[in-house]
Every structure is written in structure tokens, then in C-alpha cells.
Amino acid sequence: MPLEISAWRIDQDRVQPVTFAALDFESRLQNILATDIAIADPNLMVIGREVKTAFDKRIDLLAMNRDGQLVVLELKRDKTPRDVVAQVLDYGSWIKTLDDDDIASVFEQYQKKYLPQMPSRSIDQAFCERFDVKEMPDELNESHELVIVASSLDPSTERIVTYLADTYEVRINAVFFHCFKDGEREYLSRVWLRPPGFAEMLAGTTGTVSKPGKKGEWNGEYYASYGLCPHRAWEDAVKYGYISAGGGAWYVNTLSNLSPGDRVWVRAPGIGYLGVGIVRSKSVPIEAFEAKNDKGVLMPFLDLPTKGKGFHLDEDKKEYMVGIDWIKTVPLDDAIKEKGFFGNQNTVAAPKAAKWDHTIQRLKQRFDVE
């Protein structure tokens, strides 16, 4: 059922409705998203705008996520539900043909036309800067996602998108934005039909979850993405027994899905799988997390010597930690990766994808874990 969003301003003990500002909002939305795509999804980087396809149509925005997968964002504007869905599917048929050189060329053209005031960068440089990593994934565009962007989501569009995703496993989603006006101020709200990355977790699934291990159902093994950065060092995670995330609620919230006793396989985006362990303690803010020092004494993590520096402590970006008893880990240089392995932008996931079953089978062999 389509979501309806309203907003009110609180004036002491009274509330005043904030007016929905339709105005020319959809015509401005492409500029807003191109300027800051994190408004839609913090795990995206814009690589193209008004991208011309081989059949003379133009994709509103083309993005890449931290796993090197392409994401088409197409504004609904005044298109009918049938037209906008057909259009994004048509774009998907073209997107899947792009190789690494094609993607680099799209990004180069995007810079020349829309970012002429900025120094020219390779897509590798831009990717590493955007996601704070040392290198891009080896394989780009192994899969893609189609996203319809609108100022509202009508019932017909929602039914079509849900049908394609659930019945035919099409990686299609929808996100809609409302603009509210309060005097001279404008406010933007956002709602996803399904969480970003949800399509990848469900790819290759049908039916419902019951027992682990059946095709199309969760196999009981958790996935975790451990984003490396100056303050988040893998050596620290291994030494002190934890995984962590920070930078905002989107990154942090899924950590709470892990409970003591769960087994989790940890992957560094763009690098590979680094370890598997059993959850020891639930997610807590970094200042509340404790670990043992070299003498085996339990003490506050922030008092321990670490390779990582500059942990976020302010509330909006604070680091959160989950205690892990490692079963097996490998150094960064020995990270395990194979073509066809599962990867996802969510910090923690319980994937139902067939690809996750394959990944787990291979990881158990590679890590020599039952």
C-alpha cells in the first residue's frame, strides 16, 4: 500500500501542518540528487547524468554502489506507471552490456559536462575517495538495480514493481520524496519502497523463510560488511574481537540484528572476505565497548592502543561495536574473493539469495570451517 507522508510543526502545545510543496519539485529533484546522492542512499556515487543509451534514450542518473554495481535512477515525472516501468527495464537491458571501459567513459563524459570546475579524476580515484577505500572492486557491473524516483508512489506503480521483484526476481525498487514548505523554508523527506540493497539479498528467492538451508530461504549464516577506513583497521578488529560501523543510522542500525551465538562472515568491500566468527555481544556505542588488553585485562576500548585513529564520537556519526569471537581470520593481503561471491552494501544482512548459499559453501572450504 502506498505510503502517505505528512508533517507538522510543533508550536509549544499546538501542532501546525506543514504544507506539501508540489510546485516544480520534480523538475528540481534531479539536480538535488546529482548534487548529493547520499540523500537517496549513502552507498551510491553518481557516475552519469542524462546518459545516452544505444537506442537514443537518456537515463536521468546513473550511479555505482560500493560493490561496483550500477544503479539506474529514473524520475517518474508525468509518465504513466506502465511507461516508467517499461523505460527502466529497457535501460536495464542496455546497462548490463557495459564493460569497465564503457563505465569509465560514461564517468569521463559526466565530469566534462557537469563538473567542469573540478579537477578531472579517473573513476578509480573518484570511487576510492567517495567510499574511503584503497581500490575498486575487481569486477564491475556484475549486477545492477533499477530505481524509480517520484514525489509520490501511486498504487499501480507499487503493484508492478512488487510483482516484478517478488515473482520474477527483477532488481527493481522505488523511492519517493516529499517536499514540505514552512514559510521560506523547504524540507525534504524520503521513503524507500524496500530498503536499498534489498533486491540483492533476495535475488534468486521465492517463498517464505522456514528452516535454514532450503533453496530460496535464509541458510542461518549472517553477512557483514566491514568498511575499512583510517579509523577502522582490520588488525584492530582481529586483535580485540569486534566488527563495527559508523557514519549514521543507515550504516549502524543493522548491527542490532546480530545476537550472541550468531555466526557471521565478514567481508571488506572491494577486498574480499576476511573472517568468520561467533557474536559475543550485541551492538553498543564505542564508548561502552570493552576488550582485553595484551595482559588479558578487560578495559574500555577507547583506552586501548589501536592502529585506527580518529573514531567518530559525535552522535550523528558515532561508531558502534559488536563483540566477535573469531573462528578464523586472514590478513588483508590474503582476503578471499571469487567471481560470483555475494556482496551487499548493508552492514549486516541475513541474505536469502542463491548466491549466498554458493558463497557460504565456498567460504567454508576456503576457511576450512564446518
C-alpha positions in Angstrom: 0.0 0.0 0.0 1.5 3.4 -0.9 2.8 5.4 2.0 1.4 8.8 2.7 3.7 11.3 4.4 2.5 14.4 6.3 4.4 16.7 8.6 3.5 19.1 11.4 5.4 21.9 13.1 5.2 21.8 16.9 4.5 25.2 18.5 4.6 24.6 22.2 1.4 22.5 22.9 0.0 23.0 19.4 0.9 21.5 16.1 0.6 23.2 12.7 0.5 21.3 9.4 3.4 21.9 7.1 2.3 22.4 3.5 3.3 19.9 0.9 5.1 21.9 -1.8 4.5 20.2 -5.1 5.5 23.3 -7.1 8.3 22.5 -9.5 9.8 20.0 -7.2 10.2 17.1 -9.6 12.0 19.3 -12.1 14.5 20.2 -9.3 14.8 16.7 -7.9 17.4 15.5 -10.5 19.7 18.5 -9.5 19.2 17.7 -5.8 20.1 14.1 -6.2 23.0 14.8 -8.6 24.5 17.2 -6.0 24.1 14.9 -3.1 23.1 11.3 -4.0 23.5 10.3 -0.3 20.1 11.8 0.2 18.7 8.8 -1.6 21.4 6.2 -0.5 24.7 7.0 1.2 26.2 3.9 -0.6 25.9 5.5 -4.0 28.2 7.6 -6.2 26.8 9.4 -9.3 28.8 8.4 -12.4 26.5 9.7 -15.1 23.6 12.1 -15.8 21.4 12.2 -18.9 23.4 9.2 -20.0 22.6 8.5 -23.7 21.9 4.8 -24.4 22.4 2.9 -27.6 18.8 3.5 -28.6 18.8 7.3 -28.1 17.1 7.4 -24.7 18.6 9.2 -21.8 19.0 7.8 -18.2 18.3 10.6 -15.7 21.0 9.4 -13.3 23.4 6.5 -13.3 25.1 5.6 -10.1 27.5 3.0 -8.7 27.4 1.4 -5.3 30.4 0.4 -3.2 30.3 -3.1 -4.6 30.8 -1.8 -8.1 27.2 -2.5 -9.2 25.4 0.0 -11.4 22.1 1.7 -10.3 19.7 3.4 -12.6 17.7 6.2 -11.1 14.8 7.4 -13.3 12.4 10.1 -12.4 8.8 9.3 -12.9 7.7 12.9 -13.6 4.4 12.7 -15.5 5.0 9.3 -17.0 2.3 6.6 -16.6 3.2 3.6 -14.4 3.4 1.4 -17.5 5.7 3.9 -19.3 8.2 4.5 -16.4 8.5 0.7 -15.6 9.0 -0.2 -19.3 11.6 2.6 -19.5 13.7 1.4 -16.6 13.5 -2.2 -17.8 14.7 -1.0 -21.2 17.6 0.8 -19.5 18.5 -2.3 -17.7 18.8 -4.2 -20.9 21.4 -1.7 -22.0 23.2 -1.3 -18.7 24.0 -5.0 -18.4 26.1 -4.7 -21.6 28.5 -2.1 -20.3 32.1 -3.2 -19.6 34.7 -1.4 -17.5 35.8 0.8 -20.4 32.2 1.8 -21.1 31.7 2.8 -17.5 34.9 4.8 -17.3 33.8 6.6 -20.5 30.4 7.5 -19.0 32.1 8.9 -15.9 34.5 10.9 -18.0 31.7 12.5 -20.0 29.8 13.2 -16.8 32.8 15.1 -15.4 33.3 17.1 -18.6 29.7 18.2 -18.8 28.5 18.6 -15.2 31.7 19.0 -13.2 33.9 21.2 -15.4 35.1 23.3 -12.4 36.6 20.2 -10.6 39.9 18.6 -11.5 39.4 15.6 -13.8 39.7 12.3 -12.0 39.7 8.7 -13.1 36.7 6.6 -12.0 39.1 4.6 -9.8 40.2 7.8 -7.9 36.7 9.1 -7.5 35.4 5.7 -6.2 38.2 5.4 -3.7 37.7 8.9 -2.4 33.9 8.5 -2.3 33.9 5.3 -0.3 37.2 5.8 1.5 38.8 2.6 0.2 42.2 1.8 -1.4 40.9 0.2 -4.6 37.8 -0.5 -6.7 36.3 -4.0 -6.8 37.9 -6.2 -9.4 34.6 -6.9 -11.1 32.3 -4.1 -12.0 28.7 -4.3 -13.1 28.2 -7.9 -12.1 24.6 -7.0 -11.4 22.5 -3.8 -11.5 19.5 -2.3 -9.9 16.7 -0.2 -11.3 15.1 2.6 -9.2 12.1 4.7 -9.9 12.2 8.1 -8.3 9.0 10.0 -7.7 7.4 12.7 -5.5 4.7 10.1 -4.7 4.1 6.4 -5.4 0.8 5.5 -7.0 -0.8 2.1 -6.3 -0.3 0.9 -9.9 3.5 1.5 -9.9 3.9 -0.1 -6.5 2.0 -3.2 -7.7 4.1 -3.5 -10.8 7.4 -3.0 -9.0 6.5 -5.5 -6.3 5.2 -8.1 -8.8 8.4 -7.9 -10.9 10.7 -8.1 -7.8 8.8 -10.9 -6.0 7.7 -13.0 -8.9 10.5 -12.6 -11.5 13.3 -11.5 -9.2 13.9 -8.3 -11.1 16.2 -6.0 -9.1 13.8 -3.1 -9.2 12.9 -0.6 -6.4 11.2 2.7 -5.9 12.0 5.7 -3.7 9.8 8.8 -3.3 10.5 12.2 -1.9 8.1 14.8 -0.4 9.0 18.4 -0.3 7.3 20.4 2.6 7.2 24.2 2.7 7.1 26.1 6.0 7.3 29.8 5.3 10.5 30.4 3.3 12.0 27.1 4.4 11.7 23.8 2.5 12.1 20.3 3.9 12.7 17.1 2.1 11.6 13.6 3.2 12.4 10.2 1.7 10.8 6.8 1.8 12.0 3.6 0.0 9.5 1.0 -1.1 12.1 -1.5 0.0 15.5 -0.8 1.7 18.4 -0.1 -0.7 20.2 -3.3 -1.4 17.1 -5.4 -0.5 16.9 -6.8 -4.1 20.4 -8.2 -3.9 19.6 -10.0 -0.6 16.5 -11.6 -2.1 17.8 -12.4 -5.6 17.0 -15.9 -6.5 14.4 -16.4 -3.8 10.8 -17.5 -3.7 8.6 -18.5 -0.9 9.0 -17.7 2.8 11.6 -18.4 5.4 11.3 -21.5 7.4 14.3 -23.8 8.0 17.8 -22.8 7.1 19.4 -24.4 4.0 16.4 -24.7 1.6 16.7 -23.1 -1.8 15.5 -19.5 -1.7 15.5 -19.4 2.1 17.9 -18.0 4.6 20.6 -20.5 5.5 21.2 -19.2 9.0 24.5 -17.6 8.2 24.9 -13.8 8.6 26.8 -11.5 6.3 28.6 -8.4 7.5 30.3 -5.6 5.5 33.3 -4.1 7.3 34.3 -0.8 5.6 38.0 -0.1 6.0 39.0 3.5 6.6 41.6 5.4 8.7 39.9 4.8 12.0 38.6 1.3 11.2 41.6 -1.1 10.9 41.2 -4.8 10.3 44.1 -5.6 12.6 42.3 -3.9 15.5 39.1 -5.9 14.8 41.1 -9.2 14.8 43.1 -8.3 17.9 40.3 -7.0 20.1 37.4 -9.2 18.7 34.8 -7.0 17.1 33.2 -5.6 14.0 31.9 -2.0 13.8 30.2 0.6 11.7 29.6 4.3 12.0 28.7 7.4 9.9 25.0 7.4 10.6 21.9 5.4 11.3 21.8 3.8 7.8 25.2 2.1 8.5 24.7 1.4 12.2 21.1 0.1 12.6 21.6 -3.3 11.0 24.3 -4.2 13.6 21.5 -4.7 16.1 20.3 -7.7 14.0 23.2 -9.7 15.5 22.8 -11.5 18.7 25.2 -13.6 20.8 25.7 -17.0 19.3 25.1 -15.9 15.7 27.7 -16.8 13.1 28.8 -14.0 10.8 31.0 -13.9 7.7 32.9 -10.6 7.3 33.7 -9.0 4.0 35.6 -5.8 3.3 34.1 -4.1 0.2 36.4 -4.2 -2.7 38.8 -6.5 -0.9 37.1 -9.8 -0.1 36.1 -12.0 2.9 38.4 -11.6 5.9 37.0 -13.7 8.7 34.2 -15.7 10.3 33.3 -15.6 13.9 30.6 -16.0 16.6 28.9 -13.0 18.0 29.9 -12.4 21.6 27.9 -9.3 22.5 25.3 -7.1 20.9 25.9 -3.7 19.4 26.9 -0.9 21.7 28.3 2.6 21.3 32.1 2.7 21.1 32.5 4.3 24.5 30.6 1.4 26.1 32.6 -1.4 24.3 35.2 -3.3 26.3 38.0 -5.6 25.1 41.0 -7.3 26.6 44.5 -5.8 26.5 47.7 -7.7 25.9 47.6 -8.9 29.6 44.1 -10.2 29.3 42.6 -7.4 31.3 39.2 -6.2 30.2 39.1 -2.4 29.7 37.4 0.3 27.7 38.2 0.0 24.0 38.9 3.7 23.7 41.8 3.2 26.3 43.4 0.5 24.2 46.2 1.1 21.7 44.9 0.9 18.1 46.1 1.2 14.6 42.9 3.0 13.7 42.7 6.7 14.7 40.0 9.3 14.9 37.0 7.3 15.8 33.7 9.2 15.5 32.2 10.0 18.8 29.6 12.6 17.9 26.1 11.3 17.9 25.2 11.5 14.2 28.4 9.6 13.1 29.2 7.6 16.2 30.9 4.2 15.8 29.1 1.2 17.2 30.7 -2.2 18.0 29.7 -5.8 18.1 31.9 -8.3 20.0 33.1 -11.2 17.9 34.9 -14.4 19.0 36.8 -15.2 15.8 36.9 -18.7 14.4 39.2 -17.9 11.5 40.6 -14.7 10.1 43.1 -13.8 7.3 45.2 -10.7 6.7 44.1 -8.2 4.1 46.6 -9.4 1.5 45.0 -12.9 1.8 41.4 -11.8 1.5 39.2 -14.5 -0.1 37.3 -13.4 -3.2 35.9 -15.3 -6.1 33.7 -14.3 -9.1 30.1 -14.9 -8.1 30.6 -14.3 -4.4 27.8 -12.5 -2.6 28.3 -8.8 -1.7 25.9 -6.3 -0.3 26.1 -2.6 0.9 24.2 -3.3 4.1 26.4 -3.5 7.2 24.6 -6.7 8.3 22.3 -8.9 6.3 20.6 -12.3 6.5 20.6 -13.0 2.8 18.1 -15.3 1.0 19.9 -15.1 -2.3 21.0 -18.3 -4.0 24.4 -16.6 -4.5 24.7 -16.5 -0.7 24.3 -20.3 -0.4 27.1 -20.7 -3.0 29.3 -18.2 -1.2 28.9 -20.0 2.2 29.7 -23.3 0.7 32.9 -22.0 -0.9 33.9 -19.9 2.2 33.6 -23.0 4.4 36.0 -24.8 2.2 38.4 -21.8 1.9 38.4 -21.1 5.6 38.3 -24.8 6.5 35.3 -24.2 8.7 32.4 -26.7 9.3 
